[in-house]
């Protein structure tokens, strides 16, 4: 398998100045500025924008940019590393949610709306679904997740798919040192779901903010790796700033894709 590697310079939006100096902007006009930032969305180059975790952050960020148009299995889960989520797809989600695997807490945590239910076999936490430990409620939730799993497995055929993974919780995986194995697994996922093309963007935790995006491509699959300090938003401002970061990454991917699709000089001459 031949893998193409190159580095691209991330596009930097002028709107970053707003977030840097928000405290100087009158509160009355801040909502208008934010609406302007996110109304100018990146071009929709993909048929589906799908979260691969690590928790709710990726799905919420896609939603802020109005790119999340359907629900998928990993949108509101917590605690499972990227590789495991790719494996779930390859396994057709067999055994993804079974009642006997769930551990229910005695009560809802303070400040939460749902029970934090753990799947002890997989390490996955369901934190936005369960209100009780009743079997009837479980069956309803299981049916919901079955629909989402089947949507991912069946609706991506011949589609251009964008996967987003934000390492909100430290996976203890150095993504920058093992991108080839991720890309190879991504090719298997592409074949499994029959997608025309898959692009996976990994925004991983980094102590330093860089404007360099590492890129690997092979067999209709592209992997974009970007290290950021913004993967753990603590408030609304942080969440909006992360959404702007994703917008910049998507614009960079669009520009990189256009460059890669341009015919070379030798091909033009022929």
Secondary structure per residue as TSV (DSSP state, phi and psi in degrees):
chain	resnum	aa	ss	phi	psi
A	1	X	-	360.0	117.9
A	2	X	-	-85.4	127.4
A	3	X	-	-114.7	122.8
A	4	X	E	-86.3	134.9
A	5	X	E	-126.9	137.0
A	6	X	E	-159.4	168.2
A	7	X	E	-116.9	137.1
A	8	X	E	-119.6	150.8
A	9	X	E	-86.9	121.8
A	10	X	-	-67.1	135.2
A	11	X	-	-64.1	137.2
A	12	X	-	-113.2	121.7
A	13	X	-	-82.5	145.1
A	14	X	T	-67.1	-17.7
A	15	X	T	-68.2	-13.9
A	16	X	H	-58.8	-29.4
A	17	X	H	-62.8	-34.0
A	18	X	H	-61.7	-46.9
A	19	X	H	-68.5	-30.0
A	20	X	H	-69.1	-34.6
A	21	X	T	-119.2	29.8
A	22	X	G	-54.0	-38.2
A	23	X	G	-63.3	-17.6
A	24	X	G	-93.6	-9.3
A	25	X	S	-91.5	129.7
A	26	X	-	-55.0	135.8
A	27	X	H	-58.8	-30.5
A	28	X	H	-65.7	-26.7
A	29	X	H	-104.0	-2.3
A	30	X	H	-62.5	-43.6
A	31	X	H	-59.7	-37.1
A	32	X	H	-65.7	-41.1
A	33	X	H	-65.0	-43.6
A	34	X	H	-64.8	-39.2
A	35	X	H	-63.6	-35.3
A	36	X	H	-68.0	-40.4
A	37	X	H	-59.9	-45.4
A	38	X	H	-96.7	-4.1
A	39	X	H	-80.1	-25.6
A	40	X	S	-88.4	71.7
A	41	X	-	-75.7	156.3
A	42	X	-	-63.6	155.1
A	43	X	-	-59.0	137.1
A	44	X	-	-79.6	92.4
A	45	X	-	-89.9	-3.9
A	46	X	-	-125.1	149.4
A	47	X	S	-76.7	-35.4
A	48	X	E	-133.5	139.2
A	49	X	E	-115.0	114.7
A	50	X	E	-125.8	130.3
A	51	X	E	-79.2	137.2
A	52	X	-	-110.9	16.0
A	53	X	-	99.1	-161.4
A	54	X	S	-80.9	-18.2
A	55	X	S	-145.5	-149.5
A	56	X	H	-73.6	-14.0
A	57	X	H	-59.0	-43.5
A	58	X	H	-63.8	-45.9
A	59	X	H	-64.3	-41.6
A	60	X	H	-65.0	-36.7
A	61	X	H	-67.8	-42.3
A	62	X	H	-62.8	-37.5
A	63	X	H	-65.8	-39.4
A	64	X	H	-59.5	-35.4
A	65	X	T	-89.1	8.3
A	66	X	T	58.4	34.1
A	67	X	-	-105.0	-16.0
A	68	X	-	-87.8	98.7
A	69	X	-	-102.5	-13.4
A	70	X	S	-138.7	158.2
A	71	X	-	-90.1	140.4
A	72	X	-	-132.2	167.9
A	73	X	T	-59.7	-34.1
A	74	X	T	-96.7	4.8
A	75	X	T	-55.9	-47.2
A	76	X	T	-119.6	21.8
A	77	X	E	-92.4	172.1
A	78	X	E	-144.9	137.8
A	79	X	S	100.3	4.0
A	80	X	-	-111.5	126.4
A	81	X	-	-64.0	161.8
A	82	X	H	-54.0	-50.0
A	83	X	H	-58.5	-40.4
A	84	X	H	-64.7	-38.1
A	85	X	H	-67.7	-38.2
A	86	X	H	-63.6	-37.7
A	87	X	H	-64.8	-36.4
A	88	X	H	-58.5	-42.0
A	89	X	H	-63.0	-46.0
A	90	X	H	-62.8	-31.4
A	91	X	T	-85.9	2.2
A	92	X	T	66.3	24.7
A	93	X	T	61.7	25.7
A	94	X	T	-64.8	123.4
A	95	X	T	76.2	19.6
A	96	X	S	-65.4	-38.3
A	97	X	S	-145.2	104.6
A	98	X	-	-122.7	141.0
A	99	X	G	-60.6	-40.0
A	100	X	G	-70.4	-12.9
A	101	X	G	-90.1	-6.4
A	102	X	E	-92.2	141.1
A	103	X	E	-116.3	116.3
A	104	X	-	-95.9	134.5
A	105	X	-	-74.2	166.7
A	106	X	S	-72.0	-29.7
A	107	X	S	-154.2	167.4
A	108	X	-	-73.0	135.7
A	109	X	-	-66.3	152.1
A	110	X	T	-58.4	130.9
A	111	X	T	86.5	-9.1
A	112	X	-	-96.4	161.7
A	113	X	S	-105.5	-17.2
A	114	X	S	-133.9	164.7
A	115	X	-	-70.5	143.1
A	116	X	-	-91.9	94.3
A	117	X	E	-97.9	128.3
A	118	X	E	-103.4	135.6
A	119	X	E	-89.3	102.9
A	120	X	T	-68.8	-20.4
A	121	X	T	-80.0	-33.0
A	122	X	T	-108.0	-17.3
A	123	X	T	84.2	3.3
A	124	X	E	-80.9	141.8
A	125	X	E	-111.2	133.1
A	126	X	E	-102.3	109.0
A	127	X	-	-114.9	-0.1
A	128	X	S	-129.6	23.8
A	129	X	S	-125.7	-47.5
A	130	X	-	-95.8	134.2
A	131	X	S	-106.5	-26.8
A	132	X	S	-139.7	177.9
A	133	X	-	-103.1	19.1
A	134	X	-	-71.2	145.9
A	135	X	H	-69.2	-34.2
A	136	X	H	-62.0	-42.7
A	137	X	H	-65.4	-40.2
A	138	X	H	-56.9	-45.3
A	139	X	H	-60.6	-38.9
A	140	X	H	-64.7	-43.2
A	141	X	H	-69.3	-39.0
A	142	X	H	-60.7	-42.1
A	143	X	H	-62.0	-40.2
A	144	X	H	-61.4	-46.1
A	145	X	H	-70.5	-31.7
A	146	X	H	-60.2	-42.5
A	147	X	H	-61.4	-43.7
A	148	X	H	-66.8	-39.7
A	149	X	H	-65.3	-45.2
A	150	X	H	-65.3	-33.9
A	151	X	H	-61.6	-44.4
A	152	X	H	-67.2	-40.3
A	153	X	H	-73.8	-32.9
A	154	X	H	-107.7	-26.6
A	155	X	T	-92.7	-4.3
A	156	X	T	-93.3	1.1
A	157	X	T	-60.7	127.6
A	158	X	T	61.8	20.7
A	159	X	-	-105.5	158.6
A	160	X	E	-95.4	111.1
A	161	X	E	-112.2	135.7
A	162	X	E	-112.9	120.4
A	163	X	E	-101.9	139.4
A	164	X	E	-124.1	128.3
A	165	X	E	-126.1	122.7
A	166	X	E	-114.7	119.9
A	167	X	-	-78.1	72.0
A	168	X	-	-65.1	-43.1
A	169	X	S	-104.2	134.7
A	170	X	-	-60.4	117.7
A	171	X	-	-80.7	-10.1
A	172	X	S	60.7	32.0
A	173	X	-	-120.0	128.7
A	174	X	-	-88.3	91.2
A	175	X	G	-61.5	-31.2
A	176	X	G	-67.4	-20.7
A	177	X	G	-98.6	-10.5
A	178	X	-	-134.5	43.0
A	179	X	H	-73.2	-27.2
A	180	X	H	-62.8	-41.8
A	181	X	H	-66.3	-34.9
A	182	X	H	-66.5	-43.4
A	183	X	H	-64.1	-40.1
A	184	X	H	-63.1	-39.7
A	185	X	H	-68.4	-33.9
A	186	X	H	-64.2	-36.2
A	187	X	H	-62.2	-40.6
A	188	X	H	-63.9	-39.3
A	189	X	H	-64.0	-43.0
A	190	X	H	-57.4	-44.1
A	191	X	H	-68.1	-36.3
A	192	X	H	-64.0	-45.4
A	193	X	H	-95.2	-4.6
A	194	X	T	71.8	25.3
A	195	X	-	-68.7	150.3
A	196	X	S	-72.4	-41.1
A	197	X	E	-154.4	143.6
A	198	X	E	-126.5	133.2
A	199	X	E	-121.1	127.0
A	200	X	E	-116.6	122.9
A	201	X	E	-106.8	122.1
A	202	X	E	-108.1	116.0
A	203	X	E	-102.2	103.8
A	204	X	E	-106.5	160.8
A	205	X	E	-67.0	134.6
A	206	X	-	-146.3	143.2
A	207	X	S	-74.3	-21.8
A	208	X	S	-123.3	138.9
A	209	X	-	-84.9	121.1
A	210	X	-	-116.3	153.7
A	211	X	S	-102.6	15.8
A	212	X	E	-101.8	132.2
A	213	X	E	-115.3	118.7
A	214	X	E	-78.8	134.8
A	215	X	E	-127.9	132.8
A	216	X	E	-130.1	139.9
A	217	X	E	-142.4	140.7
A	218	X	E	-167.4	144.1
A	219	X	T	47.6	44.9
A	220	X	T	78.1	10.5
A	221	X	E	-120.8	138.5
A	222	X	E	-128.3	138.9
A	223	X	E	-124.1	125.2
A	224	X	E	-117.5	119.1
A	225	X	E	-109.9	125.5
A	226	X	E	-138.5	126.8
A	227	X	E	-94.0	133.5
A	228	X	E	-145.1	155.4
A	229	X	S	-90.8	0.2
A	230	X	-	-101.0	18.7
A	231	X	S	-80.2	-9.7
A	232	X	S	-122.7	73.6
A	233	X	-	-64.3	135.2
A	234	X	-	-105.8	-14.7
A	235	X	S	-152.8	-177.9
A	236	X	H	-61.7	-41.1
A	237	X	H	-60.3	-44.8
A	238	X	H	-62.4	-40.5
A	239	X	H	-65.0	-39.6
A	240	X	H	-67.9	-37.2
A	241	X	H	-66.6	-37.8
A	242	X	H	-65.5	-38.3
A	243	X	H	-62.8	-39.8
A	244	X	H	-65.0	-38.2
A	245	X	H	-60.5	-45.6
A	246	X	H	-63.0	-39.2
A	247	X	H	-59.0	-41.9
A	248	X	H	-64.3	-41.4
A	249	X	H	-63.0	-43.5
A	250	X	H	-64.3	-39.1
A	251	X	H	-66.0	-36.5
A	252	X	H	-66.8	-41.7
A	253	X	H	-62.3	-42.7
A	254	X	H	-59.6	-45.7
A	255	X	H	-64.9	-41.0
A	256	X	H	-65.8	-40.5
A	257	X	H	-62.9	-41.3
A	258	X	H	-63.7	-38.9
A	259	X	H	-67.0	-41.8
A	260	X	H	-67.4	-29.3
A	261	X	H	-85.7	-8.6
A	262	X	S	-71.0	136.1
A	263	X	-	-66.5	143.6
A	264	X	-	-72.0	166.8
A	265	X	H	-63.4	-38.5
A	266	X	H	-65.7	-36.6
A	267	X	H	-69.9	-34.8
A	268	X	H	-65.2	-37.7
A	269	X	H	-70.3	-30.4
A	270	X	-	-76.5	360.0
